[in-house]
Amino acid sequence: MIVSKLSRDFFSTARGVAALSSLILLSGTALAAPQHGISMYGEPDLPSDFSALPYVNADAPKGGAI
């Protein structure tokens, strides 16, 4: 009887510790600051208000035919 109660208390405590530790470990991803873009390393290269990509000539003539 005593062993049954001790094992039940132990497993109940172990489940509680496992749940609490998983909450602590998984909550770190929610603490990230919002950004305007995605970058593999460091800050994004382009600012949040860029008008054209670096390889595009924004002053190129528009229209024409191929």
Summary of the structure (lengths in Angstrom):
residues: 66
radius of gyration: 27.8
end to end distance: 88.7
largest distance: 89.8
contacts: 80
relative contact order: 0.07
helix: 45%
strand: 0%
